[in-house]
Amino acid sequence: QVQLVESGGGLVQAGGSLRLSCVASGSMLSVSGMGWYRQAPGKQRELVARISRGGSTNYADSVKGRFTISRDNAKKTLSLQMNSLKPEDSAVYYCNAESALIVGVDYWGQGTQVTVSS
């Protein structure tokens, strides 16, 4: 079992930056890919960025060049550096971890609110 706890959300003006962090409990050997998702009111949850166990990354087109995902397996942390924030980036951001042991099982954090004012 893996538990995820996010932090770092908040209110920021457009053009500003925030850094989200996610700390995992349990063994990282049971985790493969990790990622950040977001959900705005009235919209479906969407993938923002994902990083594989080996460090390969992929990003949603809307955040490419502005957001950077990273992970430290030794420290059991996942981070998302968000720069040049836009009002449309406002959402609840969720940390996600894919089980390496059971196909199709994902772990989720409780979410952290990011609000970007114009």
C-alpha positions in Angstrom: 0.0 0.0 0.0 1.2 3.5 -0.9 -0.1 6.7 0.6 0.5 10.1 -1.1 0.4 13.5 0.5 0.6 16.7 -1.6 1.6 20.1 -0.5 2.5 23.4 -2.1 -0.7 24.6 -3.5 -2.0 28.2 -3.0 -3.0 31.4 -4.6 -0.7 33.1 -7.1 -1.0 35.8 -9.7 -0.8 35.1 -13.4 2.8 34.8 -14.4 3.9 33.5 -11.1 5.3 30.2 -9.9 4.4 27.4 -7.5 6.1 24.2 -6.6 4.0 21.2 -5.7 5.4 18.3 -3.7 4.1 14.8 -3.0 5.6 12.6 -0.4 4.9 8.8 -0.6 4.8 6.4 2.3 5.5 2.7 1.7 8.0 1.1 -0.6 8.8 2.8 -3.8 9.7 -0.6 -5.2 5.9 -1.1 -5.5 5.5 2.1 -7.6 6.2 2.5 -11.3 5.1 5.7 -13.1 4.1 8.7 -11.1 2.3 11.8 -12.2 0.3 14.9 -11.5 -3.3 15.3 -12.6 -5.6 18.2 -12.2 -9.4 18.8 -12.1 -11.1 22.1 -12.5 -14.7 22.6 -11.5 -17.1 21.0 -14.0 -14.3 19.4 -15.9 -12.8 15.9 -16.0 -9.6 15.1 -14.3 -6.7 15.4 -16.8 -3.1 14.3 -16.9 -0.7 17.2 -16.4 2.7 15.4 -16.4 4.0 11.9 -15.9 7.4 10.5 -15.1 8.4 6.9 -15.4 10.5 5.0 -12.9 13.5 5.6 -15.0 12.9 9.3 -15.4 11.2 9.6 -18.8 8.7 12.4 -18.8 5.6 13.5 -20.8 3.5 16.6 -20.5 0.1 17.8 -21.5 0.5 20.2 -24.4 -1.0 23.0 -22.4 1.9 22.9 -19.8 4.8 22.1 -22.0 7.7 24.5 -21.5 6.1 25.9 -18.3 5.9 22.9 -15.9 8.7 20.5 -14.9 8.0 17.1 -13.2 10.7 15.4 -11.2 11.0 12.5 -8.7 13.5 11.3 -6.1 13.0 7.7 -5.4 15.4 7.7 -2.5 13.4 10.5 -0.8 10.1 9.1 -2.0 9.1 12.5 -3.4 7.4 13.7 -6.6 7.5 17.4 -7.5 6.0 19.7 -10.0 7.6 23.1 -10.7 5.0 25.3 -12.3 6.1 28.6 -13.9 4.4 31.2 -16.0 1.1 30.2 -14.4 -2.2 31.1 -16.1 -5.7 31.4 -14.8 -6.6 28.3 -16.7 -4.1 26.3 -14.6 -6.4 26.8 -11.6 -7.6 23.4 -10.4 -7.1 20.8 -7.7 -3.9 19.0 -8.4 -3.6 15.3 -7.5 -0.5 13.2 -7.1 -0.7 9.8 -8.7 1.4 6.6 -8.4 0.9 3.5 -10.5 1.3 0.2 -8.8 4.3 -1.9 -10.1 2.8 -5.0 -8.5 -0.8 -5.0 -9.6 -1.8 -3.9 -13.1 -4.4 -1.2 -13.2 -4.1 -0.1 -9.6 -3.3 3.5 -8.9 -2.8 5.4 -5.7 -4.0 9.0 -5.3 -3.3 11.8 -2.9 -6.0 14.0 -1.4 -5.3 16.9 -3.8 -4.0 20.4 -3.3 -5.8 23.6 -4.6 -4.0 25.9 -7.1 -5.6 29.2 -7.9 -4.2 31.6 -10.4 -5.6 35.1 -10.4 -5.6 37.3 -13.5 
